[in-house]
């Protein structure tokens, strides 16, 4: 079973998630935009072992706390190839978390290196998709690339899969597929 804890960070009201295998206690910290003592409290309270720090994309509000999290808890940095450098992951790569397997999904458009991770009945998308919106892009071509990636990679996961976004509320694939106006133009 996957345990998920959510932290709303002060920096641009960024969502940071801590996801762990309930059996092994192996943990992924998603997008620590800054170090927050609550990360340490959650790790300590649940006796977690940080195995990975997963960066959905290379923006400071998602990467600013990576160094401090790594210094305090260890863990391998995984990213789509932007900064901070770590192991670059690509579409289809498997991330083993205890007894759980996550799949990396390339979701470029917001940034060229944007990646998401689908694990159990959840997907962590960073700024690719929001409740009722999609991430900002620098051009029409990037916007179309992002919308296509979400349709092909995220919307195919199943309507009950929970989408954990980089900012704002979480949602589900079904709600976004049906109601997100960016997919009905």
C-alpha positions in Angstrom: 0.0 0.0 0.0 1.2 3.5 -0.7 1.2 6.1 2.1 1.0 9.7 0.8 1.5 12.9 2.9 1.1 16.4 1.5 2.9 19.6 2.5 2.0 23.0 1.2 5.2 24.9 1.1 5.5 28.7 1.4 7.5 29.1 -1.8 4.8 29.9 -4.5 2.4 27.6 -2.5 4.1 24.6 -4.0 2.9 21.1 -3.1 5.5 18.7 -1.9 4.5 15.1 -1.4 6.0 12.3 0.6 5.0 8.8 -0.7 6.1 5.6 1.0 5.6 1.9 0.7 3.8 1.0 3.9 5.7 -2.3 4.2 9.3 -1.4 3.4 9.0 2.3 4.5 11.0 3.2 1.4 10.1 6.8 0.5 10.0 9.3 -2.4 10.0 13.0 -1.7 8.4 14.8 -4.6 9.4 18.4 -5.5 10.8 19.8 -2.3 10.8 23.5 -3.4 12.3 24.4 0.0 13.3 22.5 3.1 10.5 22.4 5.6 10.8 20.9 9.1 7.6 19.0 8.5 9.4 16.8 6.0 11.7 15.6 8.8 8.7 15.2 11.2 6.9 13.0 8.7 10.0 10.9 8.0 10.6 10.5 11.7 7.0 9.9 12.7 6.5 7.1 10.2 10.1 5.8 10.5 10.6 6.3 6.7 13.8 5.7 4.6 14.2 8.3 1.9 15.2 6.3 -1.2 14.4 9.0 -3.9 13.9 12.7 -4.4 11.8 13.0 -7.5 11.9 16.3 -9.4 9.0 16.7 -11.9 10.6 19.7 -13.6 13.4 22.1 -13.3 11.8 25.2 -11.6 13.2 26.7 -8.4 9.9 26.3 -6.5 10.2 22.5 -7.1 13.9 22.1 -6.6 15.1 24.6 -4.0 15.1 22.2 -1.0 16.6 19.2 -2.8 20.1 19.7 -1.4 18.9 20.0 2.2 16.6 17.0 1.9 19.5 14.9 0.4 21.9 16.2 3.1 19.5 15.2 5.9 18.0 12.0 4.6 20.0 10.8 1.7 18.2 9.5 -1.3 18.9 9.5 -5.0 17.7 12.5 -7.1 15.6 11.5 -10.1 14.6 14.0 -12.7 13.9 14.4 -16.4 17.4 15.7 -16.9 17.2 19.3 -15.7 18.7 20.7 -12.5 19.5 19.6 -9.9 21.4 16.9 -11.6 20.8 13.4 -10.5 19.9 10.3 -12.4 18.0 11.2 -15.5 14.8 9.2 -15.9 12.8 8.8 -19.2 9.4 7.7 -20.3 8.7 4.1 -19.3 11.5 3.8 -16.7 10.5 1.8 -13.6 11.1 3.2 -10.2 11.0 0.5 -7.5 9.8 1.6 -4.1 9.7 -1.3 -1.7 7.0 -3.6 -3.0 5.6 -1.0 -5.3 6.5 -0.1 -8.9 6.2 3.3 -10.3 6.4 4.2 -14.0 7.9 7.4 -15.3 5.8 9.3 -17.8 7.3 12.0 -20.1 5.0 15.0 -19.8 6.9 17.8 -21.6 5.5 21.2 -22.5 5.6 23.2 -19.2 9.4 22.5 -19.4 11.2 20.2 -21.9 12.3 17.9 -19.1 8.9 17.5 -17.3 8.2 14.0 -16.0 5.5 12.5 -13.9 5.4 9.3 -11.8 2.5 6.9 -11.7 2.5 4.7 -8.7 -0.3 2.6 -7.3 -3.5 4.6 -7.8 -1.8 7.9 -7.9 0.2 10.1 -10.4 2.5 12.9 -9.4 2.5 15.4 -12.2 4.2 18.6 -11.0 3.0 21.5 -13.1 2.0 19.5 -16.2 -1.7 19.5 -15.1 -3.8 21.2 -12.5 -7.3 20.9 -11.3 -9.1 22.6 -14.2 -6.0 23.8 -16.0 -2.6 22.9 -17.5 0.8 24.2 -16.8 2.0 27.4 -18.5 4.0 27.1 -21.7 6.2 29.4 -23.7 4.6 28.8 -27.1 1.6 27.3 -28.9 3.7 24.3 -29.9 4.7 23.6 -26.3 1.1 23.9 -25.2 0.0 21.4 -27.8 2.8 19.1 -26.7 1.7 19.3 -23.1 -2.0 18.7 -23.9 -1.0 15.7 -26.1 1.2 14.3 -23.3 -1.5 14.5 -20.7 -4.1 12.9 -23.0 -1.7 10.1 -23.9 0.1 9.5 -20.6 -2.1 10.7 -17.8 -5.7 10.3 -19.1 -5.0 6.6 -20.0 -4.3 5.7 -16.4 -7.9 5.2 -15.4 -10.6 7.6 -14.1 -10.1 6.8 -10.4 -6.4 7.6 -10.4 -5.7 10.5 -8.2 -3.7 13.4 -9.8 -1.3 15.1 -7.4 -0.4 18.5 -8.8 2.5 21.0 -8.2 0.1 23.7 -7.0 -3.5 23.8 -5.9 -5.8 20.9 -5.2 -5.4 17.3 -6.2 -8.0 15.9 -8.6 -8.7 12.6 -10.5 -8.1 11.5 -14.0 -11.8 11.2 -14.6 -12.6 14.7 -13.4 -9.9 16.3 -15.5 -10.7 14.3 -18.6 -14.3 15.3 -18.5 -14.3 18.8 -17.0 -10.9 20.4 -17.6 -11.6 23.1 -20.3 -8.2 22.7 -21.8 -9.2 19.4 -23.3 -12.5 20.5 -24.8 -11.4 23.2 -27.3 
